[in-house]
Amino acid sequence: MAQAHAAVDEGRLADARDLWMAVWKVERSQVAACNLGALSFRLGEAPAAVRWLSLCKEIMRKPRTPGERELYESRLADLARARQLVGELRVVAPAGAAVTIDGEPVELEDGEPVPVLPGRHVVRASLNGRAAVAEIDVPRGGTREVTLTFAAPSGEPGAAGGTGAAGGTGAAGGTGAAPDAAAEPGAAVGAGGPRPSPLPPRPGPRPDVIVGGVGLSVTLAALGGVMMMAAEKKEAAGRAAARAAGPSGCFRVTWPMCRDSASAYGDMRAFRTVGVAAFVAGGAALGATLTYALVPRGQAELTVSAEGIAVTGVF
């Protein structure tokens, strides 16, 4: 514990967390759990911070002194901020099955949801050589549930055509996958035979393309503004030249001031045409950029309820 405190004072937060983990393995105390949660939050690992700070809140005794009360409130504030950065995934799997999320083993405790980063996750359950896999999108601040089941072994009564039912099903976008080693990875097996799993989401938008599109739109808008101001100046010059021709205006077109007026009006029309074209092109570039940035990269779900309309997906 002294080494952990010293590591924090020196700014070695990752080392301090490893030391507190060693303390936790020796003695599962509230001090170790709270420090692990606080350090995970400071290291930017929000899911781990939620797990440890939730445990800290559960086992922490009631504050007795102002110092303990301040520490308690600080841990609750860290927990609240960490929860805003994650989503929750509730996994239902056969008893005794080993469960992993994105390849990392997790422990399911009394149906409690597992905090995860927002986005698409791969959930897998395995037991006695059988496996079920599902993919599911978890939004920030939301909770999703995924149910993993194993198919009946080949030849067992109730199996359609000697093949078991689909492996995993997930709420709000979860997709089932192969239940045993004989099935092709990534495919779900059902009564109608193998069917391909949903296509993975397309790669996310490239930041350089978005920045370039926005930059082009701003440049064209600025060009349009400059052209419009130049058109206004040319129009004013044309009127001034026409007034200089006298009360009868440009009755004689051959007069020098009349030729200047006609030239100014011609320039005004050209500048205005270029300005309008620049505004239109800038708007089109901005619209194309927003479409590229916001179009769903994977399966999107539209949910209508009394509270409103929610769109969930990978963007």
C-alpha atoms as a printed R data frame, in Angstrom:
    type eleno elety resid chain resno       x       y       z
1   ATOM     1    CA   MET     A     1   0.000   0.000   0.000
2   ATOM     2    CA   ALA     A     2   2.886   2.370   0.758
3   ATOM     3    CA   GLN     A     3   4.396   1.618  -2.637
4   ATOM     4    CA   ALA     A     4   1.021   2.274  -4.300
5   ATOM     5    CA   HIS     A     5   0.675   5.654  -2.585
6   ATOM     6    CA   ALA     A     6   4.224   6.547  -3.592
7   ATOM     7    CA   ALA     A     7   3.517   5.602  -7.221
8   ATOM     8    CA   VAL     A     8   0.472   7.904  -7.246
9   ATOM     9    CA   ASP     A     9   2.549  10.772  -5.832
10  ATOM    10    CA   GLU     A    10   5.089  10.208  -8.631
11  ATOM    11    CA   GLY     A    11   2.387  10.142 -11.313
12  ATOM    12    CA   ARG     A    12   2.845   6.441 -12.132
13  ATOM    13    CA   LEU     A    13  -0.852   5.656 -12.131
14  ATOM    14    CA   ALA     A    14  -0.637   2.360 -14.038
15  ATOM    15    CA   ASP     A    15   1.999   1.056 -11.594
16  ATOM    16    CA   ALA     A    16  -0.132   2.225  -8.679
17  ATOM    17    CA   ARG     A    17  -3.132   0.339 -10.015
18  ATOM    18    CA   ASP     A    18  -1.072  -2.847 -10.396
19  ATOM    19    CA   LEU     A    19   0.089  -2.474  -6.790
20  ATOM    20    CA   TRP     A    20  -3.472  -2.002  -5.548
21  ATOM    21    CA   MET     A    21  -4.461  -5.092  -7.523
22  ATOM    22    CA   ALA     A    22  -1.802  -7.012  -5.617
23  ATOM    23    CA   VAL     A    23  -3.261  -5.638  -2.377
24  ATOM    24    CA   TRP     A    24  -6.748  -6.719  -3.475
25  ATOM    25    CA   LYS     A    25  -5.571 -10.277  -4.103
26  ATOM    26    CA   VAL     A    26  -4.212 -10.407  -0.569
27  ATOM    27    CA   GLU     A    27  -7.123  -8.672   1.126
28  ATOM    28    CA   ARG     A    28 -10.378  -7.742  -0.611
29  ATOM    29    CA   SER     A    29 -10.818  -4.476   1.210
30  ATOM    30    CA   GLN     A    30 -12.863  -1.422   0.366
31  ATOM    31    CA   VAL     A    31  -9.668   0.650   0.253
32  ATOM    32    CA   ALA     A    32  -8.247  -1.505  -2.540
33  ATOM    33    CA   ALA     A    33 -11.519  -1.550  -4.509
34  ATOM    34    CA   CYS     A    34 -12.002   2.226  -4.236
35  ATOM    35    CA   ASN     A    35  -8.425   2.989  -5.262
36  ATOM    36    CA   LEU     A    36  -8.648   0.572  -8.201
37  ATOM    37    CA   GLY     A    37 -11.813   2.316  -9.348
38  ATOM    38    CA   ALA     A    38 -10.406   5.815  -8.960
39  ATOM    39    CA   LEU     A    39  -7.153   4.942 -10.758
40  ATOM    40    CA   SER     A    40  -9.010   3.180 -13.590
41  ATOM    41    CA   PHE     A    41 -11.112   6.311 -14.075
42  ATOM    42    CA   ARG     A    42  -8.044   8.556 -14.140
43  ATOM    43    CA   LEU     A    43  -6.425   6.224 -16.672
44  ATOM    44    CA   GLY     A    44  -9.445   6.565 -18.977
45  ATOM    45    CA   GLU     A    45 -10.676   2.973 -18.534
46  ATOM    46    CA   ALA     A    46 -14.330   3.722 -17.879
47  ATOM    47    CA   PRO     A    47 -15.721   0.119 -17.843
48  ATOM    48    CA   ALA     A    48 -13.146  -0.981 -15.250
49  ATOM    49    CA   ALA     A    49 -13.818   2.181 -13.268
50  ATOM    50    CA   VAL     A    50 -17.560   1.405 -13.160
51  ATOM    51    CA   ARG     A    51 -16.932  -2.170 -11.995
52  ATOM    52    CA   TRP     A    52 -14.503  -1.242  -9.222
53  ATOM    53    CA   LEU     A    53 -16.317   1.891  -8.048
54  ATOM    54    CA   SER     A    54 -19.624  -0.026  -7.933
55  ATOM    55    CA   LEU     A    55 -17.933  -2.613  -5.739
56  ATOM    56    CA   CYS     A    56 -16.402   0.209  -3.689
57  ATOM    57    CA   LYS     A    57 -19.850   1.723  -3.129
58  ATOM    58    CA   GLU     A    58 -21.268  -1.681  -2.182
59  ATOM    59    CA   ILE     A    59 -18.695  -2.558   0.480
60  ATOM    60    CA   MET     A    60 -17.759   0.930   1.723
61  ATOM    61    CA   ARG     A    61 -18.895   1.541   5.272
62  ATOM    62    CA   LYS     A    62 -21.009   4.548   6.191
63  ATOM    63    CA   PRO     A    63 -18.833   7.677   6.536
64  ATOM    64    CA   ARG     A    64 -18.113   8.623  10.123
65  ATOM    65    CA   THR     A    65 -15.845  11.636   9.773
66  ATOM    66    CA   PRO     A    66 -15.806  14.669   7.447
67  ATOM    67    CA   GLY     A    67 -12.746  13.203   5.715
68  ATOM    68    CA   GLU     A    68 -14.481   9.887   5.098
69  ATOM    69    CA   ARG     A    69 -17.608  11.684   3.890
70  ATOM    70    CA   GLU     A    70 -15.566  13.730   1.422
71  ATOM    71    CA   LEU     A    71 -13.842  10.603   0.128
72  ATOM    72    CA   TYR     A    72 -17.174   8.794  -0.170
73  ATOM    73    CA   GLU     A    73 -18.743  11.624  -2.160
74  ATOM    74    CA   SER     A    74 -15.670  11.803  -4.392
75  ATOM    75    CA   ARG     A    75 -15.950   8.101  -5.244
76  ATOM    76    CA   LEU     A    76 -19.674   8.458  -6.008
77  ATOM    77    CA   ALA     A    77 -18.940  11.412  -8.284
78  ATOM    78    CA   ASP     A    78 -16.288   9.379 -10.145
79  ATOM    79    CA   LEU     A    79 -18.770   6.516 -10.504
80  ATOM    80    CA   ALA     A    80 -21.446   8.827 -11.917
81  ATOM    81    CA   ARG     A    81 -19.023  10.330 -14.449
82  ATOM    82    CA   ALA     A    82 -17.742   6.894 -15.475
83  ATOM    83    CA   ARG     A    83 -21.300   5.619 -16.034
84  ATOM    84    CA   GLN     A    84 -21.903   8.442 -18.500
85  ATOM    85    CA   LEU     A    85 -19.096   7.101 -20.694
86  ATOM    86    CA   VAL     A    86 -20.208   3.457 -20.969
87  ATOM    87    CA   GLY     A    87 -23.124   1.233 -21.836
88  ATOM    88    CA   GLU     A    88 -24.224  -1.962 -20.135
89  ATOM    89    CA   LEU     A    89 -24.526  -5.469 -21.539
90  ATOM    90    CA   ARG     A    90 -26.623  -8.077 -19.756
91  ATOM    91    CA   VAL     A    91 -25.558 -11.590 -20.829
92  ATOM    92    CA   VAL     A    92 -27.761 -14.656 -20.371
93  ATOM    93    CA   ALA     A    93 -25.769 -17.873 -20.877
94  ATOM    94    CA   PRO     A    94 -26.088 -21.541 -19.888
95  ATOM    95    CA   ALA     A    95 -24.981 -22.346 -16.352
96  ATOM    96    CA   GLY     A    96 -21.284 -23.139 -16.103
97  ATOM    97    CA   ALA     A    97 -20.408 -21.643 -19.473
98  ATOM    98    CA   ALA     A    98 -17.288 -19.519 -19.838
99  ATOM    99    CA   VAL     A    99 -18.251 -16.115 -21.214
100 ATOM   100    CA   THR     A   100 -16.021 -13.632 -23.008
101 ATOM   101    CA   ILE     A   101 -16.713 -10.169 -24.417
102 ATOM   102    CA   ASP     A   102 -14.388  -9.210 -27.264
103 ATOM   103    CA   GLY     A   103 -12.122 -12.075 -26.214
104 ATOM   104    CA   GLU     A   104 -11.830 -10.926 -22.592
105 ATOM   105    CA   PRO     A   105 -13.258 -13.299 -19.933
106 ATOM   106    CA   VAL     A   106 -16.029 -11.856 -17.765
107 ATOM   107    CA   GLU     A   107 -17.780 -13.086 -14.642
108 ATOM   108    CA   LEU     A   108 -21.569 -12.908 -14.599
109 ATOM   109    CA   GLU     A   109 -22.825 -12.157 -11.108
110 ATOM   110    CA   ASP     A   110 -26.535 -12.700 -10.451
111 ATOM   111    CA   GLY     A   111 -27.554 -11.318 -13.813
112 ATOM   112    CA   GLU     A   112 -25.825  -7.995 -13.217
113 ATOM   113    CA   PRO     A   113 -25.023  -6.122 -16.451
114 ATOM   114    CA   VAL     A   114 -21.407  -5.761 -17.546
115 ATOM   115    CA   PRO     A   115 -20.204  -2.200 -18.274
116 ATOM   116    CA   VAL     A   116 -18.664  -1.893 -21.755
117 ATOM   117    CA   LEU     A   117 -17.596   0.910 -24.061
118 ATOM   118    CA   PRO     A   118 -20.250   2.058 -26.554
119 ATOM   119    CA   GLY     A   119 -20.105   0.242 -29.888
120 ATOM   120    CA   ARG     A   120 -20.295  -3.271 -31.337
121 ATOM   121    CA   HIS     A   121 -19.168  -6.186 -29.175
122 ATOM   122    CA   VAL     A   122 -18.729  -9.905 -29.751
123 ATOM   123    CA   VAL     A   123 -20.050 -12.100 -26.933
124 ATOM   124    CA   ARG     A   124 -19.112 -15.770 -26.744
125 ATOM   125    CA   ALA     A   125 -20.105 -18.610 -24.415
126 ATOM   126    CA   SER     A   126 -18.405 -22.006 -24.429
127 ATOM   127    CA   LEU     A   127 -18.952 -25.211 -22.478
128 ATOM   128    CA   ASN     A   128 -17.784 -28.779 -23.112
129 ATOM   129    CA   GLY     A   129 -16.634 -28.062 -26.646
130 ATOM   130    CA   ARG     A   130 -19.802 -26.240 -27.644
131 ATOM   131    CA   ALA     A   131 -19.951 -22.518 -28.304
132 ATOM   132    CA   ALA     A   132 -22.432 -19.758 -29.089
133 ATOM   133    CA   VAL     A   133 -21.473 -16.339 -30.402
134 ATOM   134    CA   ALA     A   134 -23.450 -13.135 -30.825
135 ATOM   135    CA   GLU     A   135 -22.669  -9.593 -31.946
136 ATOM   136    CA   ILE     A   136 -24.535  -6.671 -30.430
137 ATOM   137    CA   ASP     A   137 -24.385  -2.878 -30.489
138 ATOM   138    CA   VAL     A   138 -24.417  -1.154 -27.101
139 ATOM   139    CA   PRO     A   139 -25.184   2.603 -27.027
140 ATOM   140    CA   ARG     A   140 -23.664   4.999 -24.532
141 ATOM   141    CA   GLY     A   141 -25.818   5.155 -21.427
142 ATOM   142    CA   GLY     A   142 -28.026   2.277 -22.616
143 ATOM   143    CA   THR     A   143 -28.454  -1.363 -21.615
144 ATOM   144    CA   ARG     A   144 -28.717  -4.249 -24.063
145 ATOM   145    CA   GLU     A   145 -29.371  -7.931 -23.383
146 ATOM   146    CA   VAL     A   146 -27.967 -10.885 -25.314
147 ATOM   147    CA   THR     A   147 -29.026 -14.512 -24.824
148 ATOM   148    CA   LEU     A   148 -26.625 -17.316 -25.760
149 ATOM   149    CA   THR     A   149 -27.897 -20.892 -26.155
150 ATOM   150    CA   PHE     A   150 -26.228 -24.052 -27.376
151 ATOM   151    CA   ALA     A   151 -27.720 -26.143 -30.167
152 ATOM   152    CA   ALA     A   152 -28.830 -29.680 -29.461
153 ATOM   153    CA   PRO     A   153 -26.163 -32.266 -30.490
154 ATOM   154    CA   SER     A   154 -26.625 -33.946 -33.863
155 ATOM   155    CA   GLY     A   155 -29.112 -36.833 -33.730
156 ATOM   156    CA   GLU     A   156 -30.753 -35.689 -30.499
157 ATOM   157    CA   PRO     A   157 -34.579 -35.661 -30.554
158 ATOM   158    CA   GLY     A   158 -36.007 -32.272 -31.484
159 ATOM   159    CA   ALA     A   159 -33.119 -31.330 -33.748
160 ATOM   160    CA   ALA     A   160 -34.379 -30.416 -37.207
161 ATOM   161    CA   GLY     A   161 -32.572 -32.538 -39.745
162 ATOM   162    CA   GLY     A   162 -30.048 -33.619 -37.114
163 ATOM   163    CA   THR     A   163 -28.829 -30.032 -36.598
164 ATOM   164    CA   GLY     A   164 -29.404 -27.885 -33.534
165 ATOM   165    CA   ALA     A   165 -31.132 -24.519 -33.371
166 ATOM   166    CA   ALA     A   166 -29.419 -21.169 -33.656
167 ATOM   167    CA   GLY     A   167 -26.734 -20.316 -31.129
168 ATOM   168    CA   GLY     A   168 -27.099 -16.798 -29.789
169 ATOM   169    CA   THR     A   169 -29.708 -14.100 -29.988
170 ATOM   170    CA   GLY     A   170 -29.223 -10.533 -28.880
171 ATOM   171    CA   ALA     A   171 -31.657  -7.746 -28.134
172 ATOM   172    CA   ALA     A   172 -31.473  -4.608 -30.269
173 ATOM   173    CA   GLY     A   173 -29.067  -5.854 -32.896
174 ATOM   174    CA   GLY     A   174 -27.547  -9.034 -31.383
175 ATOM   175    CA   THR     A   175 -27.010 -11.773 -33.947
176 ATOM   176    CA   GLY     A   176 -26.638 -15.481 -33.379
177 ATOM   177    CA   ALA     A   177 -23.573 -17.465 -34.367
178 ATOM   178    CA   ALA     A   178 -22.464 -21.075 -34.668
179 ATOM   179    CA   PRO     A   179 -23.141 -23.223 -31.583
180 ATOM   180    CA   ASP     A   180 -20.462 -25.898 -31.941
181 ATOM   181    CA   ALA     A   181 -17.032 -26.511 -33.374
182 ATOM   182    CA   ALA     A   182 -18.429 -28.303 -36.423
183 ATOM   183    CA   ALA     A   183 -20.239 -25.208 -37.615
184 ATOM   184    CA   GLU     A   184 -18.475 -22.578 -39.626
185 ATOM   185    CA   PRO     A   185 -17.404 -19.604 -37.457
186 ATOM   186    CA   GLY     A   186 -19.649 -16.609 -37.881
187 ATOM   187    CA   ALA     A   187 -22.631 -18.610 -39.281
188 ATOM   188    CA   ALA     A   188 -25.907 -19.427 -37.529
189 ATOM   189    CA   VAL     A   189 -27.388 -22.896 -37.979
190 ATOM   190    CA   GLY     A   190 -31.164 -23.314 -38.030
191 ATOM   191    CA   ALA     A   191 -33.871 -25.535 -39.396
192 ATOM   192    CA   GLY     A   192 -33.320 -24.211 -42.907
193 ATOM   193    CA   GLY     A   193 -29.606 -24.962 -42.919
194 ATOM   194    CA   PRO     A   194 -26.655 -22.623 -42.629
195 ATOM   195    CA   ARG     A   195 -27.269 -18.969 -43.308
196 ATOM   196    CA   PRO     A   196 -24.662 -16.238 -43.439
197 ATOM   197    CA   SER     A   197 -24.249 -13.974 -40.468
198 ATOM   198    CA   PRO     A   198 -24.963 -10.267 -40.914
199 ATOM   199    CA   LEU     A   199 -22.254  -8.345 -42.675
200 ATOM   200    CA   PRO     A   200 -19.904  -6.472 -40.352
201 ATOM   201    CA   PRO     A   201 -20.306  -2.721 -40.265
202 ATOM   202    CA   ARG     A   202 -18.388  -0.775 -42.866
203 ATOM   203    CA   PRO     A   203 -15.271   1.075 -41.735
204 ATOM   204    CA   GLY     A   204 -15.947   4.338 -39.979
205 ATOM   205    CA   PRO     A   205 -15.629   7.675 -41.741
206 ATOM   206    CA   ARG     A   206 -12.103   8.920 -42.384
207 ATOM   207    CA   PRO     A   207 -11.348  12.117 -40.463
208 ATOM   208    CA   ASP     A   208  -9.264  13.537 -43.315
209 ATOM   209    CA   VAL     A   209 -12.194  13.195 -45.719
210 ATOM   210    CA   ILE     A   210 -14.537  14.955 -43.277
211 ATOM   211    CA   VAL     A   211 -12.046  17.763 -42.618
212 ATOM   212    CA   GLY     A   212 -11.413  18.149 -46.343
213 ATOM   213    CA   GLY     A   213 -15.129  18.271 -47.131
214 ATOM   214    CA   VAL     A   214 -15.855  20.861 -44.451
215 ATOM   215    CA   GLY     A   215 -12.817  22.898 -45.538
216 ATOM   216    CA   LEU     A   216 -13.962  22.838 -49.169
217 ATOM   217    CA   SER     A   217 -17.457  23.915 -48.152
218 ATOM   218    CA   VAL     A   218 -16.127  26.835 -46.075
219 ATOM   219    CA   THR     A   219 -13.781  27.904 -48.889
220 ATOM   220    CA   LEU     A   220 -16.588  27.913 -51.451
221 ATOM   221    CA   ALA     A   221 -18.873  29.818 -49.087
222 ATOM   222    CA   ALA     A   222 -16.154  32.428 -48.526
223 ATOM   223    CA   LEU     A   223 -15.610  32.708 -52.289
224 ATOM   224    CA   GLY     A   224 -19.342  33.199 -52.779
225 ATOM   225    CA   GLY     A   225 -19.375  35.977 -50.200
226 ATOM   226    CA   VAL     A   226 -16.431  37.752 -51.831
227 ATOM   227    CA   MET     A   227 -18.072  37.526 -55.257
228 ATOM   228    CA   MET     A   228 -21.343  38.905 -53.924
229 ATOM   229    CA   MET     A   229 -19.583  41.883 -52.324
230 ATOM   230    CA   ALA     A   230 -17.687  42.533 -55.553
231 ATOM   231    CA   ALA     A   231 -20.990  42.385 -57.463
232 ATOM   232    CA   GLU     A   232 -22.483  44.994 -55.121
233 ATOM   233    CA   LYS     A   233 -19.523  47.309 -55.699
234 ATOM   234    CA   LYS     A   234 -19.774  46.902 -59.488
235 ATOM   235    CA   GLU     A   235 -23.496  47.641 -59.393
236 ATOM   236    CA   ALA     A   236 -22.847  50.819 -57.398
237 ATOM   237    CA   ALA     A   237 -20.150  51.855 -59.899
238 ATOM   238    CA   GLY     A   238 -22.525  51.264 -62.813
239 ATOM   239    CA   ARG     A   239 -25.205  53.453 -61.231
240 ATOM   240    CA   ALA     A   240 -22.704  56.212 -60.504
241 ATOM   241    CA   ALA     A   241 -21.460  56.193 -64.111
242 ATOM   242    CA   ALA     A   242 -25.031  56.338 -65.422
243 ATOM   243    CA   ARG     A   243 -25.843  59.296 -63.164
244 ATOM   244    CA   ALA     A   244 -22.729  61.071 -64.460
245 ATOM   245    CA   ALA     A   245 -24.231  61.046 -67.980
246 ATOM   246    CA   GLY     A   246 -26.724  63.713 -66.914
247 ATOM   247    CA   PRO     A   247 -30.483  63.916 -66.407
248 ATOM   248    CA   SER     A   248 -31.239  61.971 -69.569
249 ATOM   249    CA   GLY     A   249 -29.093  59.073 -68.410
250 ATOM   250    CA   CYS     A   250 -27.219  57.033 -70.968
251 ATOM   251    CA   PHE     A   251 -29.331  58.173 -73.887
252 ATOM   252    CA   ARG     A   252 -26.179  58.145 -75.986
253 ATOM   253    CA   VAL     A   253 -24.602  54.749 -75.359
254 ATOM   254    CA   THR     A   254 -21.392  55.842 -77.015
255 ATOM   255    CA   TRP     A   255 -20.602  58.298 -74.256
256 ATOM   256    CA   PRO     A   256 -17.549  57.189 -72.190
257 ATOM   257    CA   MET     A   257 -19.459  57.190 -68.905
258 ATOM   258    CA   CYS     A   258 -22.170  55.023 -70.503
259 ATOM   259    CA   ARG     A   259 -19.628  52.502 -71.704
260 ATOM   260    CA   ASP     A   260 -18.180  52.437 -68.180
261 ATOM   261    CA   SER     A   261 -21.660  51.866 -66.740
262 ATOM   262    CA   ALA     A   262 -22.371  49.003 -69.155
263 ATOM   263    CA   SER     A   263 -18.999  47.418 -68.361
264 ATOM   264    CA   ALA     A   264 -19.636  47.694 -64.602
265 ATOM   265    CA   TYR     A   265 -23.067  46.075 -64.936
266 ATOM   266    CA   GLY     A   266 -21.544  43.273 -67.018
267 ATOM   267    CA   ASP     A   267 -18.926  42.616 -64.340
268 ATOM   268    CA   MET     A   268 -21.661  42.711 -61.687
269 ATOM   269    CA   ARG     A   269 -23.642  39.978 -63.436
270 ATOM   270    CA   ALA     A   270 -20.521  37.819 -63.862
271 ATOM   271    CA   PHE     A   271 -19.516  38.187 -60.189
272 ATOM   272    CA   ARG     A   272 -23.050  37.434 -59.029
273 ATOM   273    CA   THR     A   273 -23.218  34.289 -61.175
274 ATOM   274    CA   VAL     A   274 -19.909  33.021 -59.771
275 ATOM   275    CA   GLY     A   275 -21.032  33.849 -56.213
276 ATOM   276    CA   VAL     A   276 -24.299  31.939 -56.518
277 ATOM   277    CA   ALA     A   277 -22.470  28.969 -58.051
278 ATOM   278    CA   ALA     A   278 -19.953  28.995 -55.179
279 ATOM   279    CA   PHE     A   279 -22.736  29.022 -52.578
280 ATOM   280    CA   VAL     A   280 -24.505  26.117 -54.291
281 ATOM   281    CA   ALA     A   281 -21.279  24.098 -54.606
282 ATOM   282    CA   GLY     A   282 -20.375  24.793 -50.968
283 ATOM   283    CA   GLY     A   283 -23.795  23.609 -49.794
284 ATOM   284    CA   ALA     A   284 -23.496  20.461 -51.899
285 ATOM   285    CA   ALA     A   285 -20.027  19.744 -50.478
286 ATOM   286    CA   LEU     A   286 -21.298  20.210 -46.922
287 ATOM   287    CA   GLY     A   287 -24.310  17.972 -47.564
288 ATOM   288    CA   ALA     A   288 -22.123  15.243 -49.054
289 ATOM   289    CA   THR     A   289 -19.723  15.467 -46.107
290 ATOM   290    CA   LEU     A   290 -22.510  15.202 -43.520
291 ATOM   291    CA   THR     A   291 -24.018  12.255 -45.393
292 ATOM   292    CA   TYR     A   292 -20.639  10.511 -45.459
293 ATOM   293    CA   ALA     A   293 -20.089  11.171 -41.740
294 ATOM   294    CA   LEU     A   294 -23.575  10.285 -40.464
295 ATOM   295    CA   VAL     A   295 -24.759   7.452 -42.717
296 ATOM   296    CA   PRO     A   296 -25.090   4.243 -40.650
297 ATOM   297    CA   ARG     A   297 -22.072   1.916 -40.905
298 ATOM   298    CA   GLY     A   298 -24.050  -1.109 -39.778
299 ATOM   299    CA   GLN     A   299 -27.570  -2.200 -38.955
300 ATOM   300    CA   ALA     A   300 -29.632   0.679 -37.537
301 ATOM   301    CA   GLU     A   301 -32.748   0.252 -35.425
302 ATOM   302    CA   LEU     A   302 -35.648   2.696 -35.143
303 ATOM   303    CA   THR     A   303 -37.608   2.528 -31.884
304 ATOM   304    CA   VAL     A   304 -40.865   4.440 -31.410
305 ATOM   305    CA   SER     A   305 -42.277   4.858 -27.916
306 ATOM   306    CA   ALA     A   306 -44.379   7.260 -25.887
307 ATOM   307    CA   GLU     A   307 -41.218   9.160 -24.995
308 ATOM   308    CA   GLY     A   308 -40.224   9.768 -28.616
309 ATOM   309    CA   ILE     A   309 -38.239   8.221 -31.447
310 ATOM   310    CA   ALA     A   310 -34.788   6.669 -30.921
311 ATOM   311    CA   VAL     A   311 -32.335   5.585 -33.600
312 ATOM   312    CA   THR     A   312 -29.668   3.108 -32.527
313 ATOM   313    CA   GLY     A   313 -26.825   1.934 -34.731
314 ATOM   314    CA   VAL     A   314 -23.172   2.230 -35.687
315 ATOM   315    CA   PHE     A   315 -22.421   5.579 -37.333
